[in-house]
Amino acid sequence: MHYTPQNIPAEAVDALRPAAAYSYTETAEKWVDLCRKGRAMLWRNSDCWAVTVVAVTKVGKVIAIEALGGAECDVLIDEINVWATEQGCVESIFAGRIGWARRRKDYEPIRVFARKKLGD
């Protein structure tokens, strides 16, 4: 299920902290703030939490799964994609750890995000 900006639960920030730990640019607080402002959507299914954004791109409407963390996330991804299809989205994208690309065979890897530590 997804939450409306008015009914974001208090535990959302803490639930998204593990996902935020993998982000170089975002925090759990920022994601929840975007959801409260209606600029992103907060989702939950059992112990899995997600933040999504719908964007109009050169290929059409796309849902971007910006944050995802917890258990049983495959079920939530499928729920998000059903909703996105109903909204006219033509693609679903996410950036995540390499294991997600292996786990979700219905997604095609399109970019690589790599890092190099400098100054060592």
C-alpha positions in Angstrom: 0.0 0.0 0.0 1.1 3.6 -0.5 0.6 6.4 2.0 -0.9 9.8 1.3 1.2 12.9 2.4 -1.2 13.3 5.3 -0.8 9.8 6.8 2.9 9.1 6.7 3.6 7.0 9.8 6.2 8.2 12.4 8.3 5.1 12.0 8.9 5.7 8.3 12.2 7.6 8.9 13.7 4.8 11.0 12.4 2.1 8.6 14.2 3.8 5.6 17.5 4.4 7.4 19.0 1.1 6.2 18.3 2.0 2.6 19.6 5.5 3.1 22.9 4.1 4.4 23.6 2.9 0.8 22.7 6.3 -0.8 25.5 8.9 -1.5 23.1 11.8 -1.7 19.9 11.1 0.2 18.8 10.6 3.8 15.8 8.9 5.2 14.6 12.3 6.5 14.8 13.8 3.1 12.9 11.0 1.5 10.1 11.2 4.1 10.0 15.0 3.7 9.5 14.6 -0.1 6.6 12.2 0.6 5.0 14.6 3.1 5.2 17.3 0.4 3.6 15.1 -2.2 6.8 15.0 -4.4 7.4 11.3 -3.8 5.3 8.3 -2.6 5.9 6.2 0.5 5.0 2.5 0.2 4.9 -0.4 2.7 4.2 -4.1 2.5 4.8 -6.0 5.7 8.5 -5.2 6.6 9.5 -3.7 3.2 9.4 0.1 2.7 9.9 2.0 -0.6 9.9 5.6 -1.9 9.0 6.2 -5.5 8.8 9.1 -7.9 6.9 9.2 -11.2 8.7 11.2 -13.9 7.9 12.0 -17.5 10.9 11.0 -19.6 11.8 10.8 -23.3 10.3 7.2 -23.3 7.1 8.2 -21.4 6.0 8.1 -17.8 8.5 6.1 -15.6 8.3 5.1 -12.0 11.6 5.3 -10.2 12.0 3.3 -7.0 14.3 5.7 -5.2 14.6 3.7 -1.9 13.8 0.1 -1.0 14.6 -1.8 2.1 13.4 -4.5 4.4 12.0 -8.0 3.9 9.7 -9.4 1.3 10.5 -6.6 -1.1 9.7 -8.5 -4.2 6.0 -8.4 -3.3 6.2 -4.7 -2.8 8.0 -4.1 -6.1 5.3 -6.0 -7.9 2.6 -4.0 -6.2 4.3 -0.7 -7.1 4.5 -1.9 -10.7 0.8 -2.8 -10.9 0.0 0.7 -9.6 2.4 2.3 -12.0 1.0 0.5 -15.0 -2.5 1.7 -14.0 -1.1 5.3 -13.9 0.3 4.9 -17.5 3.9 4.3 -16.6 5.8 2.4 -19.4 8.9 1.5 -17.3 10.0 0.9 -13.8 13.5 1.7 -12.8 15.6 1.4 -9.6 19.2 1.8 -8.6 20.4 -0.5 -5.9 23.0 -3.0 -4.9 24.3 -5.5 -7.4 22.3 -8.3 -5.8 19.0 -6.7 -6.8 19.9 -6.9 -10.5 20.6 -10.7 -10.0 17.5 -11.2 -8.0 15.0 -9.3 -10.2 15.5 -11.0 -13.6 12.6 -9.0 -15.0 14.8 -5.9 -14.8 17.6 -5.2 -17.3 20.8 -3.6 -15.9 21.3 -0.4 -17.9 24.1 1.4 -16.0 26.9 0.7 -13.6 27.5 2.8 -10.6 31.1 2.4 -9.3 33.3 4.1 -6.8 37.0 4.6 -6.2 38.3 6.0 -2.9 40.8 8.8 -3.5 43.6 9.9 -1.4 44.7 6.5 0.0 
